[in-house]
Amino acid sequence: MKQDILHRIFFDEHRHWEAFVTKHGKNIRSVVLKEIEKFRDCGNPKKGFKLMACEGCHDLKMVPYRCKGRFCTTCSCGETEEWSRMLTEDVFQVNHRHVILTIDEGLRTLFLKHRDWFKPFRDEGVRLIKEYFEKKYKVTPGVIAGLHTFGSRLNFNPHIHMLVTMGGMGKNGEWKPAKDYIPFEMLRKQWQTVVLTMH
């Protein structure tokens, strides 16, 4: 089984993943352990495969089962692309903005200790955006929100990604467009208040 660079980093002879689990095991969420184990065995024919035969030339091809895990560099890419494709069919064809809300680096260890804060963290971000649109434009915007617990450098960095419609539905059910931006300073100050008053 050919291993990609991430497999080699995690599972080569230096045993980086095992060392990391030994050192930080109590801080690793069970879902992370599960996803890494799925990733470890992805594409391993010893874990199962399909055998395909050409009826013409009788050539055989073995296709190992994939893990379909969120962490897997092979599987998650295809899943993400499919999710994106399906999403484009379901969302309103209006202007959207990508909003990211994060927390200060000094507060991240609190989130490691209080993992039950993740859902309220995301929900508060959505509430903040909805309240802005309801007060400013008297509409309910469309919001798709996802919580990411790691940054691009694979460091623990809880943050929220939101796709926000630039406008929303009024009480009469009609679409009302909004200005093509969300005031950064206002959002920043309100988000700071939300984070600092979470408990």
Summary of the structure (lengths in Angstrom):
residues: 199
radius of gyration: 22.1
end to end distance: 47.1
largest distance: 68.8
contacts: 479
relative contact order: 0.11
helix: 48%
strand: 23%
